[in-house]
Amino acid sequence: MRIWLLFLACLSTLALSGCGYNTLQSTDEQIKASWAEVLNQYQRRADLVPNLVNTVKGYAAQEQAVLLGVTNARAKVGGIQATPELINNEQAFAKFQAAQSEMTSALSRLLVVSENYPQLKSDANFRDLQAQLEGTENRITVARNRYIKTVQDYNIVVRSFPGNLTAMMFGFKVKPSFTVENEKEISKSPTVDFSAPSQLLPAK
């Protein structure tokens, strides 16, 4: 009896493997790991904002609209509960992406405005924040690319036969990914250059 049960267990394991179950499990875990890294890098950027705003304010207090825009964008990002479950909710994911895009745009405007203040550009603290922001934007781009690739691999299994049958049976669903307005831009690193009129290229 035990030998028969063991045989059935082995047969079921082989059947699930052939139908993509193991692939779904492994790629789902990879998605969770890559998503955690995306959140980590976005949080790293958000943590830079208060010091960046305060430093700019010390030299360009009159730029209230720009400073307020960055502060409000950070508050909007912080108001979203970026839990692991967010990647299973297309609407919540889109809201998260929109908030992060708004943050990118607000930071871009702040950096462009800073070009009008030579003393600010030469401030050691500001230049240190510039380097940290540039590094963080690079990490965000890398983390997003990894997440997009992992979700793509997972979604292919969910949508393809016979993996789609296994996915339906065990409740695996297609997961949302970052949208890209310009496919070519996603592979480019952002530029933060204070030696010339600068523009922060967003990681889309």
LINBEL-V952260 format. One record per helix or strand of 3 or more residues. SS is the DSSP state (~ for helix, > for strand). FROM is the first residue (numbers start at 0). LEN is the number of residues. If there is no record, write none. Layout:
ss=SS from=FROM len=LEN
ss=SS from=FROM len=LEN
//
This chain:
ss=~ from=1 len=17
ss=~ from=20 len=39
ss=~ from=63 len=15
ss=~ from=83 len=5
ss=~ from=89 len=25
ss=~ from=117 len=5
ss=~ from=123 len=36
ss=~ from=162 len=8
ss=~ from=182 len=5
//
